[in-house]
């Protein structure tokens, strides 16, 4: 061990080294699990599994998609509200079709939020 390695060891938070052996199939299995968990640090991965007894994999791909859809719908609702407000302010008239249109968009937004919460709820259950 050279001086640089000794210095690194001395400054480590975790100073105790544990080694164990695996065969090729076990190593492939560990690597596959790490890949599925999107983890690159094998030491941290194994330590987490051993200490906690479980591994939580968080996948937010669907969450991001659902959020984009919800943001799009929110923009539509805001635009519709602005158009309705301008029309009412300029004419003093209220159109039932406008109300139904905005009501429909709000219902779509509510459904989208429910889907987002379902995606998020699945992640919470895994934790």
C-alpha positions in Angstrom: 0.0 0.0 0.0 1.5 3.3 -1.0 1.3 6.6 0.9 -1.6 7.9 -1.2 -3.7 4.7 -0.4 -2.8 5.0 3.3 -4.0 8.6 3.3 -7.3 7.7 1.5 -7.9 4.9 4.0 -7.2 7.1 7.0 -9.7 9.7 5.7 -12.4 7.2 5.0 -15.7 7.3 6.9 -16.0 3.5 6.7 -12.7 2.0 7.5 -13.6 -1.7 7.8 -13.4 -3.7 4.6 -15.6 -6.8 4.1 -14.8 -9.1 1.2 -16.8 -12.0 -0.1 -16.6 -14.2 -3.1 -19.2 -14.9 -5.8 -19.3 -17.1 -8.9 -19.8 -15.7 -12.4 -23.6 -16.2 -12.4 -23.9 -14.4 -9.1 -21.8 -11.5 -10.4 -24.0 -11.3 -13.5 -27.1 -11.3 -11.3 -25.7 -8.5 -9.1 -24.7 -6.5 -12.2 -28.2 -7.0 -13.7 -29.8 -5.8 -10.4 -27.5 -2.8 -10.3 -28.4 -2.0 -13.9 -32.2 -2.3 -13.2 -31.7 0.0 -10.2 -29.6 2.4 -12.3 -26.8 2.2 -9.7 -23.1 2.2 -10.6 -21.5 2.0 -7.2 -21.4 -1.7 -6.3 -20.2 -1.1 -2.7 -23.0 1.3 -1.9 -25.5 -1.0 -3.7 -24.6 -4.1 -1.6 -24.3 -2.1 1.6 -27.8 -0.7 1.1 -29.2 -4.1 0.4 -27.5 -5.7 3.4 -28.4 -3.0 5.9 -31.9 -2.2 4.8 -32.8 -5.7 3.6 -34.5 -4.3 0.5 -33.8 -2.2 -2.5 -36.2 0.5 -3.6 -36.1 1.3 -7.3 -37.6 4.6 -8.2 -38.8 5.0 -11.8 -40.3 8.4 -12.6 -40.5 8.1 -16.3 -44.3 7.8 -16.3 -44.5 10.6 -13.7 -42.7 13.0 -16.0 -45.0 12.1 -19.0 -48.1 12.6 -16.9 -46.8 15.9 -15.6 -46.2 17.2 -19.1 -49.8 16.2 -20.1 -51.1 17.9 -17.0 -49.1 21.1 -17.7 -50.4 21.1 -21.2 -54.0 20.9 -20.0 -53.4 23.6 -17.4 -52.2 25.8 -20.2 -55.4 25.0 -22.2 -57.6 25.9 -19.3 -55.8 29.1 -18.6 -56.1 30.1 -22.3 -59.8 29.3 -22.4 -60.4 31.2 -19.2 -58.7 34.3 -20.7 -60.7 34.1 -23.9 -64.0 33.7 -21.9 -63.1 36.6 -19.7 -62.3 38.8 -22.7 -65.5 38.0 -24.4 -67.6 38.6 -21.3 -65.8 41.8 -20.5 -66.2 43.1 -24.1 -69.8 41.9 -24.8 -71.3 41.3 -21.4 -72.7 38.1 -22.8 -72.1 34.6 -21.3 -72.1 31.6 -23.7 -73.1 28.2 -22.4 -70.7 26.5 -24.9 -67.8 28.3 -23.3 -68.8 27.0 -19.9 -69.2 23.5 -21.1 -65.8 23.7 -22.9 -64.0 24.9 -19.8 -65.9 22.4 -17.6 -64.7 19.6 -20.0 -61.1 20.7 -19.8 -61.2 20.9 -16.0 -62.6 17.4 -15.9 -59.7 16.2 -18.1 -57.3 18.0 -15.9 -58.7 16.3 -12.8 -58.5 12.9 -14.5 -54.9 13.6 -15.4 -54.1 14.6 -11.8 -55.6 11.3 -10.6 -53.3 9.4 -13.0 -50.3 11.4 -11.8 -51.1 10.6 -8.2 -51.6 6.9 -9.1 -48.1 6.9 -10.6 -46.7 8.7 -7.6 -48.7 6.5 -5.2 -47.1 3.4 -6.7 -43.7 4.9 -5.9 -44.7 5.7 -2.3 -45.9 2.1 -1.8 -42.6 0.7 -2.9 -40.8 2.8 -0.3 
